[in-house]
Each structure stands twice: as C-alpha cells, then as structure tokens.
Amino acid sequence: RLAGAYLVSKLGSGGVIAEFEGIPGASASYERGKGFNDALAAHQNLRVTTREVANFNRDEARAAMSRLLAQNQPFAAIFAHNDRMILGVMDALQNYPGPRPLLVGFDAIPEALQALREGKIAATVAQKPELMGALAVDTAIKVLRGEPVPPNIAVELDLIEASSH
C-alpha cells in the first residue's frame, strides 16, 4: 500500500504504471501486489497496464524491461515486488533516452539504498526484520504456553524516498 500511496502522491495527474511481480502464488507476491493495487484502485487516472513476472530476479526484470522498451511502451512509474527486480529495471533504463519513470522497489537492500542516494530509483519499502524477529519469538513463547495468538500479526513498513535518504 505504501508504494501505491507514494505513486498516487507523485502522479496525481495520472499515468500508466508497470508492475513487476515476484513468484506467482508466493505470499510476498500476492500481498505486495494486492496492497499496491488496492492503494491505486480509487484513482482511475492511474492504471497498471502491464504486469511482468520476473520471479524476484534482477536478470529476468532487466530482460522484461528491455523487451518493453523495444516495444516503445512508456510508463510514468514502475513498481517491483522487490529491490532486485527494480534494480534490473534500472539497469535496462540505463541508456534509455526517453523520460525516466519513477522506480519503486521493496526491501531496502543496500544496493537499492545506494541507487536512492544516486537518484536512480525514487523509493523503496523497508520491512523491519528486527521487530518481526522479536514478534516471532514472543508469539512462539505464547504458543508454547498455550496462550491464544492472533492468526495474523501485521508489522508496519516504512517508505524510504530519495529525498529522505
């Protein structure tokens, strides 16, 4: 949702968006895609017109983006379900002479944070692995004690923008 809300804020006048998906059926692909598309749903002027499956892989994303560029498909923004894929998209755009789409990834890996500092990508969504680990341990202890635990435990995410990093 954070990635979708970010693009809504940046592309208020509208635009065409490409979404690079991870592994079909994987929970990360489903949840990231659902949250992103839910955030865009109320904004008819923002449309995801292309979805590419790149299996969380940089090389597959680079190849898919190169193919889209060869077909002259312009995009205002591209969201990828992980940073490796958005870095592959970035690689494909390296020598592209046209307007640069906003690139948004997910995971805040070191190379993506460096690309943010260099202005090559616009944003990435950061998880909180330390908090997730602590919650997992606390939940495991509750289960071992026979205490009730919720079926889902959501952990807030952070959006890291180029201007904030």
N, C-alpha and C positions, 0 to 999 in steps of 0.2 A: 504493500500500500504506500509506503514511503516513496518508492521510486515513482509510482503513478502520480502521487500528490505533487512531487517535485516537478514532473513534466507538465502537469496542469498549471503550476505556478509560472513556469518558464515559457510555456507555449499557449498562453491564454487565448491568443487569436486563432489557434488551431494548427493542425499539421498532421502529417502522415508518419506513422511510427512502425518500426520493425521490432519484433520480439524474438530473441534468440533463446530457445528453450534448452533445458538440460536433457536428462534421460527420460523419455516418455514413461509415465507411470510412477516415477520416483516421487516420494513425498516432497522433496525440496522443489522439484519441478512443478508439481501440482500447486503447492502452497504459494510459491513465489509468483507463479503465473496467475493464480486466482486473485491474490491480493492486488497485484498490479492492474489486472483488467477490471476488478471491482472499483478501484480508485478512478479509472478512466470512464466507467460506464455512464456517469451522469453528464459527460462532456461530449456531446455529439460532434463537435468540431475537431476532436482528437480521435483518430482512428488507427487501430492496429490493422494494417493492410497486409502485412507479411509476417509469417511465423516460420522460423527456421529451426530445425532440431540440430543442435551441434554437440550434444552429449557431454556438456561441461568441458569441452575440449577446445583449446586455442586454435590448433591447426584446422579443425573442422569449421570453426567460426570464421577463420580467415578465408578459407575456400568458399564458404557460403556467401560471405560479404563480397568477395571478388566476383563471384558469379552475378550477384545483384547489381554491382557496379557496371559490369559488362552489359547488363540489360538496361542500363540507364534508369534505374529505379532510385529516385531521390527520396530521402527521408529527413524529416525535421529532427527526429530523435530515434535512438536505438537503445532498447533495454535488454540486457542479457542476465540470465538467471545466476550467473557467477562472473567473477572478475576475469577468469581465464578466457572466457568467451568474449567479453568486451575488449580485452587486450588483443584478441585475434581480429576483431572488427577494426580496432585502432590500427593494427598492422596493415590491413587491407586498404585503409583510407590514407596511408602514409603519403602516397604520391598522387592522390586524387585531387584534381584541380578545382572541383566544384565546391559549393558551400558545405561546410562541415556540420554534420548533425550533432546534436547533444548526445553524448555517450554516457550511459548509466549502467554500472555493474552492481555486483553483490558479493560481499565477503570482506572487503577492505584488506586484501592481501598486500604485502609490502610493495610489489611492483605496481599495483593499481594506485596505491597512495603516492608513489613517485610520479606516475602518469598524471595524477591530480595536480601535484605541485608544478608540473611542467605544462599544465593546461591542455593536455591531450585528451583527458576524459573530464566530464563535468561533475560526476558524483558517483559514490558507491554507498551501499548499505552495509553497515557494520553490525555483526552479531556481538554478543557478549559472552564469550566462551567461559570466562571465569565464573560469571553468575550462573550460567547454565550448568556448569560442573557442580557448583555449590548446591543448587536446587536439586540436581540429580542425587547427590549424596543425602541431602535432607529427606528427599522423597523415599529413597531406599531404606533409610532408617525407620521412617514411619511405616513402610510396608512390613519390615521385619518385626516391628512392634505390634502389628495388627491394626494400626490406625488407618482411618479412611484417607484416601488421597484423591484429588480431582483427576478425571480422565485426561485432561489437557492442562498444561501449565505454560502459559504464554510468557515470553521474555521480551521486553521492549527492545527495539532495534534503534540504531542511530543512523541518520543520513549525514554523510560527510561530503560537503560540497567543495569544489575547487577553491572558492573564496574563503572557506572556513578552515582550510588546511595549510 
